[in-house]
Amino acid sequence: IFSKVVEMPTLSVQRSRLFAALNKTYTDQEFDELCFEFGVELDEITNEREEAEKMGATEAQLKTLSTETVYKIDVPANRYDLLCNEGLSRSLRIFLGQQEAPTYQLVEPASGKREVMTVKASTKGVRPHVVCAILRNITFNQERYESFIDLQDQLHRNLCRMRTLVAIGTHDYDTVEGPFEYHAKTPESIDFVPLTETDRSFTAKDLMEHYETDPSCKHLKPYVPIIKDEPLYPVIYDQKGTVLSLPPIINGRHSRIQLTTTNVFIECTATDLTKANIVLDTVVAMFSEHCAQPFTVEPVDVVYEETGEIQTTPILFSRTETAKVDFVNSLIGIKCDAERMVELCHKMQLGPAELLPDGETLRVTVPCTRSDILHAVDIAEDIGIAYGYNNIVKKVPTTCTVGGEQPLNHFGDLLREEIARAGYIEVLTHGLLSTHDNYTALRKEEDGLAVSLSNPANIEYEVIRTTLLPGLLKVLEHNKSASFSGGFKIFEISDVVLKDLEHVVTESIVGSKNSRRLAAVYAGPTAGFEIIHGLVDRVMCLSEVAPDEAYIKNSIKGDEEKYRVTREGLVYTIAEGSDPMFFQGRAADILMKRDGGEFKKIGSFGVVHPEVLKKFDIGYPASMLEINIEDLM
């Protein structure tokens, strides 16, 4: 299975507009170098006419298009603050030391009474969240208006996941009247003039069909399936019953943004409240610079009618994070003092930054525009960018080494080849599973060895597996249509994770460790115990481990075992096992000893108990094997 390649977002901005915002003119080469220093990439230098020519536009169409130079700049996918000209130019000015990072403020309305958005209980099953804000006394021109719309499109494609998680609605606040209400109603009961029309009114149901079939609205067609089959559609009304928007599809024409708009009401409906807050913070932080009082936003109270909860938005969430000075230096490969690091943090909008009293820890302030900062590594990355990658001194390694595969990985690869030759199909199963599958379904008691997730996404991902066997049984469960008449043989060589308070890496107790295992299963008309037993002997033979003399006497091979190639001191045998997932009397333990020591259990195999097969809905008898291959090294 191959995942879809995710491309970096690309910001297209006119060169003249960008240079005007930067208060400086650059050559293309100089600006390319500036982009590299800042951590973005100047991907292409083009213009509208060139782009249209590539798309096969006619000569008449080309004459109407501009030849003004346009920069296409690739930005990191998690830098939402760089997805518009305002954000990019502001960040570059701060990086170049031309201005300080702004402080974003919530300013109460002059009337002293906040605007209110009431969320009805009916929205719970469609898009249950909404966040709002008001930009007062904003000044638009054509360039700012286009950038405002483009930022919303960029966020919809990126963080909003094509509006499935968040949908942005922006409105001329002076054309509507609060308080506002967020409902979910039947499609037939919603009637309004959408933004794409001049005066034609549609019901929501008819509008969905119109957008699916009208070629002029093809840009909206991908969003129609998000709500089309829902019994109720989300809709926002003002006090007079005017429809502001039908999220996540389209806004109403009545409240459309125009160049004359001076007050903007912003609402973001969402299925993910965290992302909704990030989106709203990003939009208001970028365009509040055009307000009469720059970088100020008027808050809105969002009232959830069902619970009575009141959320005031936007949050403009800022926080502090810390990083060790030595950690930053070692990660980047530089020797930078703490005072210099504080200066570099200010260049990357991570200020105010300071050195804590211990003299070893840097504390930075993460503004609402930098939701990408999650860890000390992110702080180190920004310091590295501000320091300048070209300023990092190249060093010749003090040791000369040759890369090579780890012995355990090499051994595993050799085993894979040989087991595949024996007719087994390799599979790769999930590393996370439920506690039920890891223990209860295998007729085992919880042993406390499983590493559990503190906040699992769902019940299927509660713990990290301590055995590979449930994964193989799930493969059988989901392949009932395959033919079992000739036997169905699969195997996996992967890691399990076990709790271990003694395992130490770089002077830290990790609390867990990986263990490399080999697991295999045979299912067919018969249990196939002898087939799995044969695989055990084959694996031990390939690992150059000799069978115990008593074990040889039970074998029909007899004297030929003396010609086996073995490693000195390694001996294995098979003893009756008691694993509850196997039939009693049809279970065996694989024991091995080194240099005359005591036998140690390294694995087990046997006929799977019917109760286990029933738990995984498997209709054929089966035998399974699991070995810790690290013990064979």
Backbone torsions as a table, in degrees:
resi	resn	phi	psi	omega
1	ILE	NA	126.5	179.9
2	PHE	-108.9	132.7	178.8
3	SER	-82.8	155.5	179.5
4	LYS	-68.7	135.7	178.1
5	VAL	-71.6	125.8	-179.7
6	VAL	-97.7	120.4	-178.5
7	GLU	-87.0	153.0	175.4
8	MET	-69.7	144.6	175.6
9	PRO	-62.2	143.6	179.6
10	THR	-118.6	125.6	177.7
11	LEU	-99.4	122.9	175.8
12	SER	-101.1	123.2	-177.1
13	VAL	-141.7	139.1	178.0
14	GLN	-66.1	135.5	-176.2
15	ARG	-60.0	-44.8	-177.6
16	SER	-62.3	-39.2	180.0
17	ARG	-66.4	-41.1	-179.6
18	LEU	-67.8	-44.5	-179.3
19	PHE	-65.7	-34.3	177.0
20	ALA	-63.7	-39.4	178.8
21	ALA	-69.8	-28.2	179.9
22	LEU	-87.7	-6.6	-179.6
23	ASN	59.5	30.6	-179.8
24	LYS	-161.6	147.7	176.7
25	THR	-105.1	132.6	179.8
26	TYR	-117.6	154.8	165.2
27	THR	-76.8	164.0	179.4
28	ASP	-59.3	-38.2	-179.8
29	GLN	-67.0	-41.9	-180.0
30	GLU	-65.3	-39.8	-179.6
31	PHE	-70.7	-34.2	176.1
32	ASP	-60.5	-42.0	178.7
33	GLU	-67.6	-37.8	177.5
34	LEU	-63.1	-42.1	177.8
35	CYS	-60.2	-44.1	179.3
36	PHE	-61.1	-44.4	-178.9
37	GLU	-62.9	-32.7	-176.9
38	PHE	-85.8	-13.1	177.2
39	GLY	96.8	16.8	172.3
40	VAL	-119.7	176.7	-175.2
41	GLU	-131.8	127.7	172.8
42	LEU	-78.1	102.1	-171.0
43	ASP	-81.9	-38.4	-174.2
44	GLU	-156.8	145.2	173.7
45	ILE	-114.8	117.5	-172.1
46	THR	-147.5	-165.5	171.2
47	ASN	-154.3	172.5	-175.8
48	GLU	-60.1	-40.0	-176.4
49	ARG	-67.4	-41.4	178.7
50	GLU	-62.5	-42.0	179.8
51	GLU	-63.6	-40.0	179.6
52	ALA	-67.7	-36.5	177.7
53	GLU	-61.7	-39.5	178.5
54	LYS	-63.3	-30.1	-178.7
55	MET	-88.6	2.3	176.1
56	GLY	80.8	32.3	179.7
57	ALA	-68.4	154.2	179.4
58	THR	-78.6	164.8	-179.7
59	GLU	-61.4	-39.5	179.2
60	ALA	-63.2	-38.3	179.0
61	GLN	-69.7	-36.9	-178.3
62	LEU	-64.7	-34.4	-177.2
63	LYS	-63.4	-25.1	-177.9
64	THR	-86.5	-6.8	-174.0
65	LEU	-97.1	153.3	-176.3
66	SER	-80.6	150.0	174.5
67	THR	-105.7	10.4	179.7
68	GLU	-65.4	138.4	-176.1
69	THR	-64.2	133.7	177.7
70	VAL	-121.1	131.2	175.1
71	TYR	-94.4	131.3	170.6
72	LYS	-105.8	115.4	-171.9
73	ILE	-116.2	122.8	176.0
74	ASP	-82.3	127.5	179.4
75	VAL	-119.2	153.8	178.2
76	PRO	-57.7	144.3	-173.8
77	ALA	-64.1	-22.0	-178.3
78	ASN	-101.7	7.2	176.8
79	ARG	-98.8	77.4	-177.2
80	TYR	-67.5	-20.0	180.0
81	ASP	-76.7	-4.3	-179.7
82	LEU	-108.8	15.1	-174.3
83	LEU	-91.8	12.0	175.5
84	CYS	-147.7	164.3	-178.3
85	ASN	-60.9	-38.8	-179.6
86	GLU	-60.6	-46.8	-177.2
87	GLY	-69.1	-43.4	-178.7
88	LEU	-66.0	-48.4	-177.6
89	SER	-64.9	-38.6	178.5
90	ARG	-64.3	-44.7	-179.6
91	SER	-63.4	-38.3	178.7
92	LEU	-69.2	-38.1	177.9
93	ARG	-63.7	-41.3	177.5
94	ILE	-65.7	-41.2	179.4
95	PHE	-61.8	-37.6	-178.9
96	LEU	-84.3	-2.1	178.6
97	GLY	79.9	16.7	-178.7
98	GLN	-81.7	-20.4	178.4
99	GLN	-154.9	160.9	175.2
100	GLU	-84.4	155.1	175.7
101	ALA	-64.8	135.3	-176.9
102	PRO	-73.5	158.7	172.6
103	THR	-107.8	123.3	-177.0
104	TYR	-90.9	135.0	-173.8
105	GLN	-130.2	144.9	170.6
106	LEU	-91.0	127.0	-178.7
107	VAL	-119.5	125.2	-178.9
108	GLU	-68.4	149.8	-179.6
109	PRO	-63.1	152.2	-178.5
110	ALA	-60.0	-30.5	-179.7
111	SER	-72.5	-16.0	-177.7
112	GLY	82.8	-2.3	-179.1
113	LYS	-118.4	121.1	-178.7
114	ARG	-72.6	151.1	171.4
115	GLU	-70.2	152.9	-175.7
116	VAL	-127.2	137.2	170.7
117	MET	-118.4	117.8	179.7
118	THR	-98.3	126.5	-179.1
119	VAL	-99.7	116.9	-179.2
120	LYS	-77.7	152.2	-178.4
121	ALA	-62.9	-23.5	-177.1
122	SER	-66.1	-18.8	-178.6
123	THR	-78.4	-8.7	-172.2
124	LYS	-57.3	-35.9	-176.2
125	GLY	-90.7	1.3	-177.2
126	VAL	-118.5	-75.3	176.6
127	ARG	-136.5	93.5	-165.5
128	PRO	-77.5	-10.2	-173.1
129	HIS	-117.9	150.9	172.7
130	VAL	-149.6	140.8	175.2
131	VAL	-129.9	148.4	-172.1
132	CYS	-140.9	162.0	175.7
133	ALA	-161.7	163.5	177.5
134	ILE	-130.1	129.0	172.2
135	LEU	-100.4	117.2	-176.4
136	ARG	-96.6	141.7	173.3
137	ASN	53.8	48.2	177.6
138	ILE	-89.7	146.1	-179.8
139	THR	-113.8	120.0	177.9
140	PHE	-103.4	144.6	160.2
141	ASN	-127.4	-177.2	-174.9
142	GLN	-60.6	-41.4	-177.9
143	GLU	-66.6	-44.6	180.0
144	ARG	-66.1	-40.2	178.6
145	TYR	-60.6	-46.9	179.3
146	GLU	-62.6	-39.6	178.9
147	SER	-66.2	-37.2	179.3
148	PHE	-62.1	-45.1	179.3
149	ILE	-68.9	-40.6	-177.4
150	ASP	-65.1	-38.2	178.2
151	LEU	-61.2	-42.1	178.5
152	GLN	-62.1	-41.3	178.3
153	ASP	-64.3	-41.7	179.8
154	GLN	-62.7	-44.7	179.5
155	LEU	-66.2	-38.2	178.0
156	HIS	-61.5	-39.4	-179.5
157	ARG	-74.1	-29.2	-170.3
158	ASN	-101.3	-92.3	-175.1
159	LEU	-62.2	-35.9	-176.0
160	CYS	-78.4	-6.1	178.9
161	ARG	52.3	59.5	178.3
162	MET	54.4	42.7	175.2
163	ARG	69.9	3.1	179.2
164	THR	-71.4	-32.0	-179.6
165	LEU	-95.3	-41.7	-178.1
166	VAL	-142.9	142.4	173.2
167	ALA	-129.7	130.9	-175.5
168	ILE	-98.4	133.8	173.2
169	GLY	-124.9	129.1	179.1
170	THR	-123.2	138.8	-171.1
171	HIS	-140.6	151.6	171.9
172	ASP	-74.7	107.6	-172.9
173	TYR	-63.0	-27.5	-177.0
174	ASP	-76.7	-11.2	-179.7
175	THR	-96.0	-4.7	-179.4
176	VAL	-126.0	170.8	-176.5
177	GLU	-137.7	121.0	178.2
178	GLY	-80.7	173.5	1.0
179	PRO	-72.0	159.2	-176.3
180	PHE	-105.0	157.3	178.8
181	GLU	-132.2	136.8	179.2
182	TYR	-109.2	111.3	-175.4
183	HIS	-113.5	170.8	163.5
184	ALA	-129.9	117.4	-174.1
185	LYS	-129.2	165.9	177.7
186	THR	-65.3	145.0	-176.9
187	PRO	-57.0	-33.6	-177.3
188	GLU	-71.8	-22.6	-175.7
189	SER	-88.8	-7.1	-179.3
190	ILE	-98.5	122.0	-177.3
191	ASP	-138.2	124.3	-179.4
192	PHE	-164.3	170.0	175.6
193	VAL	-94.9	113.7	-177.5
194	PRO	-75.8	165.7	-177.7
195	LEU	-59.9	-29.0	-176.2
196	THR	-77.9	-7.7	-178.1
197	GLU	-115.6	163.4	178.0
198	THR	-91.0	-50.9	-179.2
199	ASP	-144.8	2.4	-178.9
200	ARG	-81.2	127.1	-179.2
201	SER	-96.3	146.4	179.5
202	PHE	-132.1	149.6	160.6
203	THR	-78.9	159.0	-178.7
204	ALA	-61.1	-36.5	179.3
205	LYS	-64.3	-46.4	179.5
206	ASP	-66.3	-33.4	-179.0
207	LEU	-65.9	-38.3	178.1
208	MET	-61.2	-44.3	179.4
209	GLU	-66.1	-37.1	179.0
210	HIS	-63.4	-45.3	-178.2
211	TYR	-70.8	-24.7	178.1
212	GLU	-76.7	-24.9	-172.0
213	THR	-114.1	-22.9	-175.9
214	ASP	-81.9	118.7	-179.2
215	PRO	-60.3	-30.0	-178.9
216	SER	-70.5	-13.2	-179.4
217	CYS	-114.4	24.2	-175.6
218	LYS	-62.6	-23.4	179.2
219	HIS	-69.9	-18.2	179.0
220	LEU	-97.5	-14.7	-176.5
221	LYS	-56.7	-39.8	-178.6
222	PRO	-62.5	-21.0	-176.9
223	TYR	-89.7	-16.2	-176.2
224	VAL	-57.7	-43.9	-177.9
225	PRO	-62.8	-16.3	-177.5
226	ILE	-60.3	-39.5	-177.7
227	ILE	-125.5	-4.6	-170.6
228	LYS	-54.1	-42.4	-175.4
229	ASP	-91.2	5.9	178.1
230	GLU	-76.9	144.7	177.9
231	PRO	-68.5	-28.7	179.1
232	LEU	-124.6	140.7	178.6
233	TYR	-107.4	139.0	176.6
234	PRO	-72.3	143.8	-179.3
235	VAL	-154.9	144.7	-179.8
236	ILE	-116.2	129.3	179.6
237	TYR	-117.7	154.0	168.1
238	ASP	-94.7	-173.3	-174.8
239	GLN	-61.6	-29.9	-177.0
240	LYS	-89.3	2.3	180.0
241	GLY	86.9	11.0	176.5
242	THR	-74.5	133.3	179.0
243	VAL	-78.9	119.3	175.1
244	LEU	-82.2	-43.4	-177.3
245	SER	-160.6	156.5	172.0
246	LEU	-116.5	79.8	-175.5
247	PRO	-69.9	146.7	1.3
248	PRO	-97.8	30.7	-170.6
249	ILE	-94.5	-61.4	-169.0
250	ILE	-156.8	151.1	172.8
251	ASN	-87.4	163.7	174.1
252	GLY	-79.3	150.5	-179.2
253	ARG	-70.1	-30.6	-174.5
254	HIS	-56.5	-39.5	-173.7
255	SER	-105.5	23.7	-175.7
256	ARG	-62.6	148.5	175.6
257	ILE	-76.5	134.4	176.6
258	GLN	-130.2	171.6	-179.9
259	LEU	-63.7	-23.4	-179.3
260	THR	-86.6	-5.4	-179.0
261	THR	-63.1	134.6	178.9
262	THR	-118.4	-22.0	177.7
263	ASN	-127.1	126.5	-173.8
264	VAL	-114.9	126.1	173.7
265	PHE	-99.8	125.2	-176.8
266	ILE	-116.4	128.7	174.0
267	GLU	-129.6	137.0	177.7
268	CYS	-124.4	110.7	175.5
269	THR	-89.8	149.5	-170.5
270	ALA	-157.9	158.9	166.6
271	THR	-98.8	-13.2	-179.4
272	ASP	-125.6	106.3	-174.7
273	LEU	-65.8	-38.3	-179.8
274	THR	-60.5	-47.4	179.8
275	LYS	-67.5	-33.5	177.4
276	ALA	-61.5	-42.3	178.9
277	ASN	-66.3	-37.7	177.8
278	ILE	-65.1	-43.9	179.8
279	VAL	-61.8	-47.7	-179.2
280	LEU	-63.5	-44.4	177.9
281	ASP	-58.9	-39.5	-179.0
282	THR	-65.5	-47.4	-177.4
283	VAL	-62.2	-47.8	-177.1
284	VAL	-71.2	-32.9	178.8
285	ALA	-68.2	-35.3	-179.1
286	MET	-72.3	-42.4	-169.8
287	PHE	-104.7	-2.7	173.9
288	SER	-69.2	-13.7	177.2
289	GLU	-67.7	-18.4	179.1
290	HIS	-93.2	4.4	177.0
291	CYS	-78.9	158.7	178.8
292	ALA	-59.1	-37.2	172.5
293	GLN	-108.7	93.6	-170.1
294	PRO	-56.5	144.6	173.7
295	PHE	63.2	32.2	173.8
296	THR	-119.4	146.8	-177.5
297	VAL	-137.1	141.7	176.6
298	GLU	-93.9	126.9	-177.6
299	PRO	-78.2	161.0	177.7
300	VAL	-130.0	138.9	175.8
301	ASP	-89.1	122.1	176.5
302	VAL	-100.8	116.2	-175.2
303	VAL	-107.7	121.7	177.3
304	TYR	-91.0	109.0	-171.4
305	GLU	-60.9	-37.1	-175.3
306	GLU	-66.6	-40.7	-175.3
307	THR	-104.8	-17.6	-176.1
308	GLY	81.7	1.4	-179.1
309	GLU	-68.3	140.6	177.1
310	ILE	-118.7	122.9	176.4
311	GLN	-114.8	125.6	177.9
312	THR	-94.8	122.6	-178.3
313	THR	-128.8	154.5	3.4
314	PRO	-76.6	160.9	-179.1
315	ILE	-82.1	-33.3	-173.7
316	LEU	49.1	52.8	-170.0
317	PHE	-71.0	122.4	172.4
318	SER	-125.3	155.7	-176.4
319	ARG	-153.5	174.2	176.0
320	THR	-113.6	146.9	174.6
321	GLU	-133.8	157.2	-178.5
322	THR	-123.4	155.7	175.4
323	ALA	-151.4	140.2	177.4
324	LYS	-74.1	137.4	-179.8
325	VAL	-60.8	-43.8	179.7
326	ASP	-63.5	-37.4	178.6
327	PHE	-62.9	-45.4	179.6
328	VAL	-61.7	-46.7	-179.6
329	ASN	-62.3	-42.7	-177.3
330	SER	-69.8	-35.7	-178.3
331	LEU	-69.2	-40.0	-178.6
332	ILE	-83.2	-32.1	-176.3
333	GLY	89.9	38.4	-179.3
334	ILE	-130.6	172.6	171.9
335	LYS	-124.5	92.5	-174.9
336	CYS	-120.4	129.9	-179.7
337	ASP	-75.4	163.2	-173.5
338	ALA	-63.3	-38.9	-179.6
339	GLU	-62.8	-39.7	177.4
340	ARG	-66.0	-37.1	178.7
341	MET	-62.7	-37.9	178.4
342	VAL	-60.3	-43.2	178.3
343	GLU	-63.1	-41.7	-179.2
344	LEU	-65.5	-36.0	178.3
345	CYS	-62.9	-37.4	178.7
346	HIS	-65.0	-32.8	177.8
347	LYS	-65.7	-25.9	-177.0
348	MET	-104.8	19.3	177.4
349	GLN	63.3	33.9	176.4
350	LEU	-111.1	34.8	-179.9
351	GLY	-113.2	163.5	1.1
352	PRO	-71.1	138.4	177.4
353	ALA	-114.3	151.6	-178.9
354	GLU	-152.1	161.1	175.9
355	LEU	-96.5	127.5	-179.6
356	LEU	-70.4	160.9	-176.0
357	PRO	-54.8	-25.2	-179.5
358	ASP	-70.6	-10.6	177.3
359	GLY	74.6	2.6	-175.6
360	GLU	-122.3	-10.3	-173.7
361	THR	-118.6	132.2	178.6
362	LEU	-100.0	130.2	176.2
363	ARG	-115.0	124.9	-177.7
364	VAL	-117.0	159.0	176.3
365	THR	-104.7	122.5	-178.8
366	VAL	-96.3	113.2	-178.4
367	PRO	-75.5	173.9	-177.8
368	CYS	-66.3	-16.8	-179.4
369	THR	-86.5	-7.0	-174.8
370	ARG	-115.8	59.6	177.4
371	SER	-68.7	-7.8	179.3
372	ASP	-78.0	-13.2	179.8
373	ILE	-83.9	108.6	-175.6
374	LEU	-119.9	-17.6	-167.4
375	HIS	-155.3	164.0	177.5
376	ALA	-58.3	-28.4	177.9
377	VAL	-62.6	-38.0	179.2
378	ASP	-66.4	-37.0	176.3
379	ILE	-64.4	-44.5	179.0
380	ALA	-61.1	-39.2	178.8
381	GLU	-61.9	-44.3	-179.9
382	ASP	-66.9	-38.1	176.6
383	ILE	-63.8	-39.4	177.2
384	GLY	-61.9	-40.6	178.6
385	ILE	-65.1	-46.1	-179.3
386	ALA	-66.9	-34.4	177.3
387	TYR	-66.3	-35.6	179.3
388	GLY	102.7	111.4	-179.7
389	TYR	-60.4	-31.4	179.3
390	ASN	-72.1	-14.4	179.4
391	ASN	-91.1	-6.4	177.6
392	ILE	-76.5	122.0	-175.4
393	VAL	-72.1	129.2	176.7
394	LYS	-73.7	136.3	-178.7
395	LYS	-126.1	142.6	173.7
396	VAL	-82.5	128.1	179.6
397	PRO	-55.4	141.6	-179.0
398	THR	-72.5	-16.7	177.6
399	THR	-122.9	150.3	178.1
400	CYS	-105.3	115.3	-177.0
401	THR	-126.9	158.3	175.9
402	VAL	-118.9	127.5	-178.9
403	GLY	-68.9	148.7	178.7
404	GLY	-164.4	164.2	-179.6
405	GLU	-71.0	141.3	175.1
406	GLN	-61.2	141.4	-178.0
407	PRO	-54.4	-39.8	-179.3
408	LEU	-65.6	-40.6	178.1
409	ASN	-66.3	-40.4	178.8
410	HIS	-63.3	-43.0	178.8
411	PHE	-62.4	-42.6	178.4
412	GLY	-62.0	-40.4	178.7
413	ASP	-63.9	-40.6	178.4
414	LEU	-64.0	-41.1	178.2
415	LEU	-64.1	-40.6	179.4
416	ARG	-57.0	-45.7	-178.8
417	GLU	-60.7	-45.4	-175.7
418	GLU	-71.3	-39.5	179.9
419	ILE	-68.0	-36.3	176.6
420	ALA	-63.5	-37.5	177.6
421	ARG	-65.1	-24.3	178.3
422	ALA	-81.2	4.3	175.0
423	GLY	97.6	8.3	180.0
424	TYR	-92.7	143.9	178.3
425	ILE	-98.8	128.8	-180.0
426	GLU	-79.5	139.9	176.1
427	VAL	-127.3	162.8	176.1
428	LEU	-130.5	116.0	-173.1
429	THR	-110.7	169.0	-177.0
430	HIS	-65.7	143.9	176.3
431	GLY	-83.1	-18.2	178.9
432	LEU	-107.1	145.3	178.2
433	LEU	-157.7	175.1	-179.5
434	SER	-81.6	157.9	175.6
435	THR	-61.8	-34.2	178.6
436	HIS	-61.1	-47.4	-178.5
437	ASP	-69.0	-34.7	-175.7
438	ASN	-76.2	-27.6	-176.4
439	TYR	-126.7	-66.9	-170.8
440	THR	-57.5	-45.2	-178.2
441	ALA	-65.1	-22.6	178.8
442	LEU	-95.6	10.2	179.2
443	ARG	62.9	36.2	-178.3
444	LYS	-120.0	152.4	174.1
445	GLU	-86.5	149.2	177.1
446	GLU	-64.4	130.5	-175.9
447	ASP	-107.4	2.6	178.7
448	GLY	77.3	5.7	-178.3
449	LEU	-89.0	-13.3	-175.6
450	ALA	-81.1	135.9	174.1
451	VAL	-85.0	119.3	-175.9
452	SER	-99.4	153.0	177.6
453	LEU	-87.1	136.3	-177.6
454	SER	-73.1	-28.9	-178.3
455	ASN	-141.1	71.3	-176.0
456	PRO	-66.2	146.5	-179.9
457	ALA	-64.5	-38.0	174.6
458	ASN	-157.7	179.8	-173.2
459	ILE	-65.4	-19.9	-179.4
460	GLU	-75.9	-11.1	-175.3
461	TYR	-128.3	55.7	-176.6
462	GLU	-86.4	-39.2	-174.6
463	VAL	-135.0	161.7	171.0
464	ILE	-86.4	136.1	-172.1
465	ARG	-59.8	142.0	172.9
466	THR	-105.7	-2.3	177.6
467	THR	-150.9	150.3	178.8
468	LEU	-84.9	-11.6	-170.3
469	LEU	-64.3	-41.3	178.5
470	PRO	-59.3	-36.3	178.8
471	GLY	-62.4	-41.7	179.0
472	LEU	-68.4	-37.3	177.5
473	LEU	-65.7	-35.5	176.8
474	LYS	-67.0	-33.8	176.2
475	VAL	-62.4	-43.3	176.6
476	LEU	-62.7	-40.7	-178.3
477	GLU	-61.0	-37.2	-176.0
478	HIS	-94.7	8.0	178.0
479	ASN	-126.3	41.2	-179.5
480	LYS	-64.1	-24.4	-177.7
481	SER	-76.6	-13.7	179.3
482	ALA	-72.0	155.6	-179.8
483	SER	-78.2	126.4	177.5
484	PHE	-106.1	2.7	-173.6
485	SER	-63.4	-34.5	179.3
486	GLY	-100.2	9.3	-177.3
487	GLY	92.8	139.4	-178.6
488	PHE	-118.4	115.0	-173.2
489	LYS	-120.3	121.8	177.4
490	ILE	-134.0	159.0	177.7
491	PHE	-150.2	163.9	176.1
492	GLU	-148.2	139.3	171.4
493	ILE	-120.3	108.5	-176.8
494	SER	-153.1	-179.4	-179.3
495	ASP	-95.1	147.0	162.7
496	VAL	-112.9	165.5	-178.7
497	VAL	-123.9	132.3	-177.8
498	LEU	-126.8	145.3	174.1
499	LYS	-64.5	140.0	-179.7
500	ASP	-160.4	107.2	-177.9
501	LEU	-83.4	3.0	179.2
502	GLU	-106.2	-13.4	-176.8
503	HIS	-72.5	122.4	-173.6
504	VAL	-120.8	133.1	173.9
505	VAL	-131.2	127.8	-178.5
506	THR	45.5	51.2	174.0
507	GLU	67.8	12.2	179.2
508	SER	-118.3	137.9	174.5
509	ILE	-77.9	115.5	-176.6
510	VAL	-73.1	-38.6	-178.9
511	GLY	94.6	-7.7	178.7
512	SER	-157.3	167.0	177.8
513	LYS	-148.7	155.1	175.5
514	ASN	-88.3	148.2	175.8
515	SER	-136.0	124.5	-177.0
516	ARG	-82.7	126.8	-176.7
517	ARG	-125.3	154.6	168.4
518	LEU	-115.4	126.8	175.8
519	ALA	-130.7	145.3	179.5
520	ALA	-146.2	154.1	178.8
521	VAL	-141.1	142.4	171.8
522	TYR	-122.2	129.3	175.7
523	ALA	-133.5	138.4	-178.4
524	GLY	-175.8	-160.5	179.7
525	PRO	-59.5	-32.1	176.3
526	THR	-119.8	167.4	-176.7
527	ALA	-65.8	-31.5	177.1
528	GLY	70.9	33.6	178.9
529	PHE	-57.3	-41.1	-178.3
530	GLU	-66.8	-26.7	179.6
531	ILE	-71.7	-44.6	177.7
532	ILE	-67.3	-37.5	176.9
533	HIS	-61.2	-41.2	178.0
534	GLY	-63.1	-36.2	177.5
535	LEU	-66.4	-36.5	177.1
536	VAL	-59.4	-49.8	-179.6
537	ASP	-62.7	-37.2	179.9
538	ARG	-65.7	-42.5	179.3
539	VAL	-63.9	-42.1	-179.9
540	MET	-67.8	-35.6	176.6
541	CYS	-64.5	-45.5	179.0
542	LEU	-64.8	-28.7	-179.8
543	SER	-84.8	0.5	177.5
544	GLU	61.7	42.1	176.0
545	VAL	-108.9	125.9	-174.7
546	ALA	-80.8	145.3	173.9
547	PRO	-74.7	149.4	176.9
548	ASP	-65.9	150.5	-176.8
549	GLU	-58.7	-42.0	179.4
550	ALA	-63.7	-33.6	179.7
551	TYR	-71.0	-36.3	179.3
552	ILE	-63.7	-39.2	-177.4
553	LYS	-62.8	-25.4	178.3
554	ASN	-85.6	-1.1	-176.3
555	SER	-101.6	147.9	178.1
556	ILE	-79.5	-8.3	-178.4
557	LYS	-70.4	-37.0	175.7
558	GLY	62.6	-122.5	-171.7
559	ASP	-67.2	-21.3	-176.7
560	GLU	-64.8	-18.2	179.3
561	GLU	-66.0	-23.3	-179.2
562	LYS	-69.1	-16.3	-179.5
563	TYR	-94.8	1.1	179.7
564	ARG	-68.1	141.0	175.7
565	VAL	-81.4	120.8	-177.1
566	THR	-135.3	160.7	173.7
567	ARG	-91.2	139.3	-174.1
568	GLU	-65.0	133.0	174.2
569	GLY	92.1	-8.2	-179.2
570	LEU	-101.1	123.8	-177.6
571	VAL	-138.1	140.5	176.5
572	TYR	-130.2	161.1	175.3
573	THR	-151.4	173.4	179.8
574	ILE	-119.4	133.0	178.5
575	ALA	-130.9	157.9	179.5
576	GLU	-61.7	134.6	-178.0
577	GLY	-107.2	172.1	-178.5
578	SER	-135.3	22.5	179.4
579	ASP	-62.4	124.9	-174.7
580	PRO	-66.1	-15.2	179.4
581	MET	-78.5	-10.3	179.7
582	PHE	-107.2	160.0	172.4
583	PHE	-59.9	137.1	174.2
584	GLN	-64.8	130.4	-177.3
585	GLY	86.5	-8.7	176.6
586	ARG	-121.8	30.9	179.0
587	ALA	-126.6	144.8	-178.3
588	ALA	-140.1	146.6	173.8
589	ASP	-103.4	141.6	176.2
590	ILE	-97.9	118.4	-176.6
591	LEU	-113.5	142.4	179.2
592	MET	-141.0	147.1	175.7
593	LYS	-133.3	156.3	179.7
594	ARG	-120.0	134.5	171.5
595	ASP	49.3	45.8	174.9
596	GLY	76.7	8.3	-179.9
597	GLY	-77.3	-163.8	-179.7
598	GLU	-81.3	150.2	175.4
599	PHE	-67.6	139.3	-179.5
600	LYS	-127.4	136.6	179.2
601	LYS	-71.8	126.3	178.7
602	ILE	-118.4	-3.1	-179.9
603	GLY	177.5	-179.2	179.0
604	SER	-154.4	161.4	175.3
605	PHE	-154.5	164.2	179.7
606	GLY	167.7	-177.2	178.3
607	VAL	-85.9	126.3	-175.4
608	VAL	-67.7	135.5	-179.2
609	HIS	-65.3	142.2	-179.7
610	PRO	-57.4	-32.6	179.2
611	GLU	-65.4	-35.9	176.7
612	VAL	-67.6	-44.6	178.5
613	LEU	-59.7	-38.1	-179.3
614	LYS	-67.4	-38.2	179.7
615	LYS	-60.6	-33.8	-178.7
616	PHE	-100.9	9.1	175.8
617	ASP	56.7	47.6	179.2
618	ILE	-106.0	127.4	-173.5
619	GLY	-96.6	5.0	-179.4
620	TYR	-121.2	150.0	173.1
621	PRO	-65.5	153.0	-175.8
622	ALA	-150.7	154.4	172.4
623	SER	-125.3	146.7	-175.1
624	MET	-134.8	159.4	-178.9
625	LEU	-140.0	141.2	170.0
626	GLU	-143.9	128.7	-178.9
627	ILE	-130.7	140.2	170.7
628	ASN	-82.9	103.5	-172.8
629	ILE	-78.2	-10.9	174.4
630	GLU	-64.5	-30.4	179.1
631	ASP	-71.6	-14.5	-178.9
632	LEU	-90.1	-7.3	-176.6
633	MET	-70.9	NA	NA
